[in-house]
Amino acid sequence: MEHVDVAVIGGGQSGLAAAHALRGQGLQPVVLEASERAAGSWPRYYDSLTLFSPARYSSLPGVPFGGDPDRYPHRDEVVAYLLRCADRLDAEIRTRTRVQEVRLDEGAFMLGLEDGRRLAVRAVIAATGTFGRPHRPDLSGIDTYTGTLLHAADYRSPEPFDGQRVVVVGAGNSAVQIAAELAGRARVTLATRHPVRFARQRTLGRDLHWWLNRTGLDTLPVGRFLSTPPTQLVIDDGRYRDAVTSGRPDLRPLFTGASGTKVTWADGGAEEVDAIVLATGYRPDLGYLTPLGALDTTGHPRHREEMSLTHAGLAYVGLEWQRSLSSNSLRGVGTDAARAAQRIAAYLSRT
């Protein structure tokens, strides 16, 4: 049985930020990452993904992003940046190490690994975020739909959909981006439950994140007051609003049913559809904490900001709206990680 003081579960942006903050507290964390490299979910995102925040607002603590600070880095740049952060991190990172379960045994957290090994740990930071658990809503008839059905997590590029009839479900950034990209090669409808809400990427010559940073709104601790996350804004430089306005993609209310290869629209019309892409978001990827009883019935952690409400010594980093609107982003996760590390250090000093 191996004994470790602090384990950080997840080696993406949240886990790297947490480990860096723990080192700042004089602790020696071990980072456990399920994949073959410490870059989180970023390598699996769609090919054209570009950050909404400029490079100057997209760095983890201790490692500047580098390059033109006003550019919007693309997916592969972010992957390379996170690997650079991992290389510079003075902490042990164990890749290909999946945590299957966490239990409590005689005051210690017992981590069961996929390969059968176990770790005894005094404190845990759960930093697997949300993007490993795609949300697939229970849409009417979706189980009987026989066309191509995939989540945005499995979408990579528009080429496989050439000439097809495609419906993209969702009203957030990924939904609008994917629908607009597909509309260059296919007939696409963006189907939504709620109106698409656009936010200007630049105002008075300044990026939105400059304004969020300058006003303090980016880190305002409002997460504890939200019973459900607010409707996501689509950050836009004008291209996506223009695409929707021009009907590429066209915008419709969510279909009311699906069966075989057809969907039924709110007006009663039925239409053959080759593919449905669910850009319907994600939920916390924390199933390994189920044996602890640390999660509610929906799989969300019982927590207040960074700390568990059920177990002393258990902290979270990288959850959506965990503390602020930037909690699960490159620009904001470092602030939450620092708070979690301070609380974990204080806990260990008492035990």
C-alpha positions in Angstrom: 0.0 0.0 0.0 1.5 3.3 -1.1 0.9 6.3 1.2 0.6 9.9 -0.2 -0.1 13.2 1.5 -2.1 14.9 -1.3 -3.4 13.4 -4.5 -4.7 15.6 -7.3 -7.1 13.6 -9.5 -6.9 14.9 -13.0 -3.9 16.4 -14.9 -5.5 18.9 -17.1 -5.6 22.7 -16.5 -7.4 22.3 -13.2 -5.0 19.6 -11.9 -1.9 21.5 -13.0 -3.1 24.7 -11.3 -3.9 22.7 -8.1 -0.5 21.0 -8.0 1.2 24.3 -8.6 -0.7 25.9 -5.7 0.0 23.0 -3.4 3.7 23.3 -4.1 3.4 26.9 -3.1 2.1 25.7 0.3 5.2 23.5 0.7 3.3 20.2 -0.1 4.4 17.4 -2.4 1.3 16.4 -4.4 1.0 13.5 -6.7 -1.1 14.2 -9.9 -3.0 11.2 -11.3 -4.0 11.6 -14.9 -6.0 8.9 -16.8 -4.8 9.8 -20.3 -1.3 9.5 -21.7 -0.4 13.2 -21.3 -1.2 16.0 -18.9 -3.4 18.1 -21.2 -6.9 17.2 -19.9 -9.7 17.2 -22.4 -8.1 19.7 -24.8 -6.6 17.1 -27.3 -10.1 15.7 -27.8 -11.9 18.9 -28.7 -13.0 19.7 -32.3 -10.3 20.7 -34.7 -11.2 24.4 -35.2 -11.7 25.3 -31.6 -10.3 28.6 -30.6 -10.2 30.3 -27.2 -12.6 33.1 -26.5 -10.1 34.8 -24.3 -6.8 36.3 -25.6 -3.5 34.7 -24.6 -2.8 37.4 -22.0 -5.9 36.2 -20.1 -5.4 32.5 -20.7 -2.4 31.5 -18.6 -2.1 29.3 -15.5 -0.1 30.7 -12.6 3.6 30.6 -13.0 3.7 30.0 -16.8 2.9 32.8 -19.2 1.2 31.7 -22.4 3.7 33.4 -24.6 3.5 34.9 -28.1 1.2 37.7 -29.2 -0.8 38.4 -26.0 -3.8 39.6 -28.0 -4.2 36.6 -30.2 -6.9 33.9 -29.6 -5.0 30.6 -29.3 -6.4 27.5 -31.0 -6.8 24.1 -29.5 -3.3 22.7 -30.4 -1.6 25.8 -28.9 -3.5 25.2 -25.7 -2.4 21.5 -25.7 1.2 22.5 -26.2 0.9 25.2 -23.5 -0.5 22.7 -20.9 2.3 20.2 -21.7 4.8 23.0 -21.1 3.2 23.8 -17.8 3.4 20.1 -16.9 7.1 20.0 -17.8 7.8 22.9 -15.6 5.8 21.7 -12.7 7.8 20.6 -9.7 5.5 17.8 -8.8 5.1 14.1 -9.7 2.6 13.5 -12.6 1.5 9.9 -13.2 -0.1 9.5 -16.6 -2.2 6.5 -17.6 -3.4 6.3 -14.0 -7.1 6.3 -13.8 -8.8 6.6 -10.4 -11.9 4.3 -10.4 -13.1 5.0 -6.8 -12.4 6.9 -3.6 -13.4 5.5 -0.3 -12.7 6.4 3.3 -10.9 3.8 5.5 -9.8 4.6 9.1 -9.5 8.3 8.4 -7.6 8.1 5.1 -8.9 8.3 1.6 -8.3 5.0 -0.2 -8.0 5.5 -4.0 -8.6 2.4 -6.1 -6.8 2.6 -9.5 -7.8 0.9 -12.7 -4.8 -1.4 -12.6 -5.8 -2.7 -9.2 -3.3 -0.8 -7.1 -4.5 1.3 -4.2 -3.2 4.6 -2.6 -3.8 5.7 0.9 -4.1 9.5 0.8 -4.5 12.1 3.6 -6.2 14.7 1.3 -7.6 14.8 -2.2 -8.3 17.6 -4.8 -10.7 16.4 -7.4 -9.7 18.3 -10.5 -11.3 16.3 -13.3 -13.6 19.2 -14.1 -16.7 18.6 -16.3 -15.6 18.0 -19.9 -15.1 14.2 -19.5 -18.8 13.7 -18.9 -20.9 14.9 -21.9 -24.5 15.6 -21.1 -27.0 13.9 -23.4 -30.5 15.2 -22.5 -33.6 13.0 -22.7 -35.1 14.5 -25.9 -38.4 13.2 -27.1 -37.9 10.1 -29.3 -34.2 10.4 -29.4 -33.7 6.8 -28.4 -35.6 5.7 -31.5 -33.6 8.0 -33.9 -31.6 5.8 -36.3 -29.5 8.4 -38.1 -26.1 9.5 -36.9 -26.3 10.8 -33.3 -23.2 12.2 -31.6 -22.3 14.7 -28.8 -20.1 17.7 -29.5 -17.5 15.9 -27.5 -17.2 13.4 -30.4 -17.4 16.0 -33.2 -14.0 16.8 -34.9 -14.6 18.4 -38.3 -17.3 19.1 -40.9 -16.0 16.9 -43.7 -17.9 13.7 -42.8 -21.1 15.6 -43.1 -20.7 16.9 -46.7 -24.1 17.5 -48.3 -26.1 16.1 -45.4 -29.1 17.4 -43.5 -27.8 18.1 -39.9 -29.5 19.4 -36.8 -27.3 20.8 -34.0 -29.0 21.0 -30.6 -27.9 23.7 -28.2 -27.6 27.5 -27.8 -24.1 27.9 -26.4 -20.7 28.7 -27.9 -19.9 25.2 -29.1 -23.4 24.7 -30.6 -23.2 28.0 -32.6 -19.6 27.4 -33.7 -20.2 23.8 -34.8 -23.5 24.7 -36.6 -21.9 27.6 -38.4 -18.9 25.5 -39.4 -21.1 22.7 -40.7 -23.3 25.1 -42.6 -20.4 25.5 -45.1 -20.8 21.9 -46.1 -24.3 20.8 -45.1 -27.9 22.0 -44.6 -27.9 22.8 -41.0 -30.5 23.8 -38.4 -29.6 25.1 -34.9 -32.4 23.8 -32.7 -32.7 25.5 -29.3 -34.9 25.5 -26.2 -33.8 29.0 -25.4 -32.9 32.0 -27.5 -29.3 32.4 -28.5 -27.8 35.3 -26.6 -24.8 36.9 -28.2 -22.1 38.9 -26.4 -19.7 41.2 -28.3 -16.2 40.0 -28.2 -14.8 43.5 -28.4 -16.3 46.8 -27.1 -14.6 50.2 -27.5 -11.6 48.4 -28.9 -11.1 46.2 -25.9 -11.8 42.4 -25.6 -14.6 41.3 -23.3 -12.1 39.8 -20.9 -10.3 43.1 -20.4 -13.6 44.5 -19.2 -14.3 41.5 -17.0 -10.9 41.8 -15.5 -11.0 45.5 -15.0 -14.4 45.5 -13.4 -13.7 42.4 -11.2 -16.8 40.6 -12.6 -14.6 37.7 -13.8 -13.8 36.6 -10.2 -16.8 37.9 -8.3 -17.7 35.0 -5.9 -21.3 34.4 -7.0 -21.2 30.7 -7.5 -22.6 29.8 -4.1 -25.8 31.8 -4.8 -26.6 30.0 -8.1 -28.9 27.0 -7.9 -28.5 26.5 -11.7 -25.8 28.0 -14.0 -27.1 31.0 -16.0 -27.8 30.7 -19.7 -24.5 30.7 -21.6 -23.6 33.7 -23.8 -22.2 33.2 -27.2 -19.0 35.3 -27.4 -19.0 36.7 -31.0 -16.9 39.0 -33.1 -19.9 39.3 -35.5 -19.4 36.3 -37.6 -21.8 33.9 -35.8 -24.6 36.4 -35.5 -24.3 37.1 -39.2 -24.3 33.4 -40.0 -27.5 32.8 -38.0 -29.1 36.0 -39.4 -28.3 34.8 -43.0 -29.8 31.4 -42.3 -26.6 29.4 -42.3 -27.4 27.8 -40.0 -31.1 28.4 -39.8 -32.5 28.8 -36.2 -35.6 26.9 -35.0 -37.2 25.8 -31.7 -36.1 22.4 -30.6 -37.8 19.5 -32.4 -40.7 17.9 -30.5 -40.0 14.3 -31.5 -37.7 11.9 -33.4 -38.3 8.5 -34.9 -36.3 6.5 -37.4 -34.4 9.0 -39.5 -37.0 11.8 -39.1 -37.5 14.6 -36.6 -40.8 16.4 -36.0 -40.8 20.2 -35.6 -43.0 22.3 -33.5 -45.2 23.2 -36.4 -46.0 19.5 -37.0 -43.8 19.0 -40.0 -41.6 16.0 -40.2 -38.2 15.9 -42.0 -35.5 13.4 -42.8 -32.3 14.2 -41.0 -29.0 12.5 -41.6 -27.3 13.5 -38.3 -28.0 15.2 -34.9 -25.2 16.8 -33.0 -25.9 17.3 -29.3 -24.0 20.4 -28.2 -25.7 20.2 -24.9 -22.9 20.7 -22.4 -21.3 18.7 -19.7 -21.8 17.6 -16.1 -19.2 17.2 -13.4 -16.9 14.2 -14.1 -16.7 12.9 -10.5 -18.1 9.4 -10.6 -15.1 8.0 -8.7 -16.4 9.9 -5.6 -19.7 8.0 -5.5 -18.6 5.5 -2.9 -17.8 8.4 -0.6 -21.3 9.8 -0.7 -19.8 13.1 -1.7 -22.2 13.6 -4.6 -25.9 14.4 -4.8 -28.4 12.3 -6.8 -27.5 14.2 -10.1 -23.8 13.5 -9.7 -22.9 17.1 -8.6 -20.6 17.5 -5.6 -21.9 18.7 -2.3 -19.5 21.6 -1.8 -19.2 25.3 -0.9 -16.8 26.9 -3.4 -13.6 24.8 -3.2 -14.3 22.6 -0.2 -16.5 19.5 0.2 -19.4 19.7 2.6 -19.3 16.0 3.3 -15.6 15.2 3.9 -12.8 17.3 5.5 -9.7 17.0 3.3 -11.6 16.8 0.0 -11.5 19.8 -2.3 -12.6 20.7 -5.8 -11.0 22.7 -8.6 -12.3 23.4 -12.1 -16.1 23.1 -11.7 -18.3 25.3 -13.7 -19.4 28.3 -11.6 -17.6 26.7 -8.6 -16.9 30.2 -7.3 -17.1 32.6 -10.2 -17.9 32.7 -13.9 -14.2 31.9 -14.7 -13.8 29.0 -12.3 -13.5 26.3 -15.0 -11.4 28.4 -17.4 -7.7 28.8 -18.0 -7.9 32.4 -16.8 -9.7 31.7 -13.6 -8.9 28.2 -12.3 -5.6 29.4 -10.7 -7.5 31.6 -8.2 -9.7 28.7 -7.0 -6.7 26.4 -6.9 -4.8 28.7 -4.6 -7.8 28.8 -2.2 -8.2 25.0 -2.3 -4.4 24.6 -1.6 -4.5 26.9 1.3 -7.5 25.0 2.8 -5.9 21.6 2.2 -2.6 22.8 3.8 -4.5 24.0 6.9 -6.3 20.7 7.1 -3.1 18.7 6.9 -1.5 20.8 9.6 -4.3 19.9 12.0 -4.3 16.2 11.3 
